[in-house]
Amino acid sequence: MNSASSFFRWPIPALLAWAGSWVLYSVLLRLNLVAWLAVSAATLAGVMLSVFAATFWRRLAIAAGFPLSLLISGSVVLPAWAWLLPLLLVAIVYPVNAWRDAPLFPTPSAALNGLSAHAPLADGARILDAGCGLGDGLIALRAAYPRAALFGVEWSWPLRGLTALRCPWASIRQGDMWKSDWSQYDMVYLFQRPETMPRAVEKARAELRPGSWLVSLEFLAEELKPTAQLNNVDGKPVWLYRAPFP
């Protein structure tokens, strides 16, 4: 392991994010910003940094670190309603209804290597990353299909904005992946969880055109027979299914 990798091992990213939030908070107070606005801005900075953590609990720890440490320190007296702001900010970035689906799990960069060999698509084919998070899946899909038209849908509007910045070559919109019309796509890519896969299968059966592909990272669609399987990343197989489905 090189020194750079060691430097960014957990919990160093959390400590840096918390320190950055405290620095921002202190600077804003020195600029005579009212306390609750300074708290809100520093908390928002921590929440936005949290989206880059690898797991849900680490993201939660980074997002909650600054407001919790401020509360424990007793260094500022805020009205009771002001302490609801950190919860509101977390709810905006990680909306509660999205918790029923997969939390923010990034697609490993190598996970989709070789996908086009098993699921060939014509130039200009339309691919949807359903629940695109921060865009890691879109980046991997672009590497596999550089001539495809890529689309993403994400419920969290801050994540949608960040993904649009990371993936300017893709069309990203804020919305509910389960209400999106999958019939207009040649491939739908998912990184969900076992509990939501039956719902994905039902939607794919109802909407995907014959010849279109459903691609699932890690989790098997038990109701369907896979056309192919990739194993580029240990513990994260990629399952390929081609419509029509039985």
N, C-alpha and C positions, 0 to 999 in steps of 0.2 A: 504494500500500500504506500503510495507516494505521500509527500508531506501535505500537498494540497487536499487530498482526500481525507487525511487525518484531521486537518484543520476544520473541515466541515462535517465531522462526525457529530452525531447527536450527543449531548444537548447544546453544542456550540451554536448552531443556527438559532435555537430558541433564546439563548443568552444574548446573542447579537440583536435579535429582533426586539427583545425587551429593552435592552440598552438604547437602541435607536428610538423606541417610543418614548422613553424617559428623556432623552436628549431633546426630541421634538417638543415634548410637553414643556420642558424648562425654557426652551427658546421662545415658545409662544407666550408663556407667562411674562417673560422679560419684555416682550413686545406689547404688553398690556392687553392681551386678548383675555376676554372673560374666562373664568376657570372652566366652566362646563363646555365651552367651545374648544378649549385647549385639550381637555380630556377626550372629547369626541374625536378630534383630529389625530391625537396620539393613538387612541384605540383603533381608529380606522387604519392607520399605518400598520399596526400589528396584525389586524385582520387580513389586510391585503397581502402582507408577507407570509401569512400562515398558509395560503393556498399552494405554496411551493413545497410544503412538507410532504413526506412520503406516505404518512398514514393519517387517518381521521383523528386519532387521539393526539398525535403530535400537532396537527393543525389546530385542534382545540386548545392545547396547552399554549401555543404561541399566541393565539388570538386572545385568550383570557389572561395571559400573564401580566400585562401592564395594568388593566383595571383592577385585578385582584391585588396586586402589590401596592397600588395606590390606595386602595381601601384599607388594607392592613396597616399601611404606614401612618394613616391618619393625618397626612400632611396637608390635606385640603378638605374643606367643609363644603359639601354640595347639597342642594335640595334633594329630597328623596327621589323625585322623578328623574333626576339626572343620571342616577345609577342604572336606569332602564336603557339608557342609550347604548352601552356596550352590547346588551342582549339584542337590541334592535339591529345593530350593525352586523352582528354575527348571523342573525336571521335573514338579513338581506343577502349576504354573500352565500350562506348555506341555508336556503329556504326550507322550511319544515316539510312541505309536501315532497321535496326532492329526497328527503331522508328515506322515503319508502323505496326509492330506487338505489342504485349504487352510490355511496359517497364518492368523493373526488379521488378516484384511483387513476393515476397516469398509466398510459400504455407504454411498456418498455420499448425503447427505440428499435430493438432488433426483433420484436415479436412478430412482425408481419413480413419479414424477409422471405422471399420466395412465394408470396401470396399470389402474384399474377401468374405464376406457372401453373397453379392448381385452379385458379379462377380467372381465366383470361377475359379481358374486357376490351371493347373497341375504343379507339380514340374518341374522346369527348363523352365517354360514359359518365353517368351521374352517380356519385357515391355519397351517402349520408352517414355521418358519424352521429348517431342518436344518443345524446347526452355527452357532448364533446368536452365538457370540463374546461381545461386550460389548453386544449388543442394538441396534446401529445399523440392522440390517435390520428388526427388529421395529418400531422407531420409524417407519421409512419405510413399512412395511406398514400400520401403524395410521393414518398420514396418508392412505393410499390407500383403506383400508377401515375407517372409524371404527366401524362396527357389527359387525365380524367378531369371532370368538373367536380370539385369537392364542395360539400355542404355540411354545415354543422348546426345542431339545435341544442340549446342549453337553457335550463330554466332560470339559473341565477344570472341576473343582468350584469353584475360586476365581472363575473367569469366570462360571460359572453363578450364584454368589452375587451378584456385582456386577451381572449382568444383571437378576436378580430385584429388586435395589434400584432400578435405572434404569427398569425396566418392570414396576411392581407390578400393572398391568392385564393382564399376560400370564401364562400358566402356563409356568414354566420348570422343566425337570428336567435332572439330570445323567445322561448316558447316551451310548450310541453311536448316532449318526444312522443308521448302516447297519443297525442291529438294530431301529430303530423301525418300527412298522407304518404305512405311508403310506396304507393303504386308508381310514382314518377321516378323512382330510382332503380338503377341496375344492380346496386349493392347497398345493403344496410349493415353498418358495423356497430357492434355493441360491446361494452364492457360493463355488464350488469352484476347481478348476484343470483344465487340459485333461486331465491324466492320470487324473483321477477321474470325468470326465463319462461315459465308457462304463459305469462301474459305476452311476452315477445313472440312466442310461437303462434299464439292465437292471432296476433296482429299480422304476422308474416303470412300465415295461411290465408287470411282474408284479403290482403292488399298486394303482396309482391306478385309481379307478373311472371309467367313462365320464363325460365331462363335467368331470372334475377337471383342474386345471392344474399343469404343471411350469413354473416360472419360474427362469431362470438369468441371473445378472448376469455380463456380460462374455464368458463362454465358451459357444460354440455346441455343442449336442448334435448332432454330425455325422450320427448315425444317424436323426435325426428331421427332419421338415419343420416349420419354425416357423409358427405361426398368425399371429403378429404380432411386431413388433420396436419397441422404444423406443430413442431416442437422446438422452437428456437430458443425459448427461455424456460429454464427449469421451473416446473410447477405452474406454468402458464401456457397450456396448449391453446392453439387456435383451431376452432371447429368451423368447418365450411358446410353449408347446406344450400342446395340449389332447388328453386321452385320449378314445378309445382310440388307441393308437399302432400303426403298421404293424410 
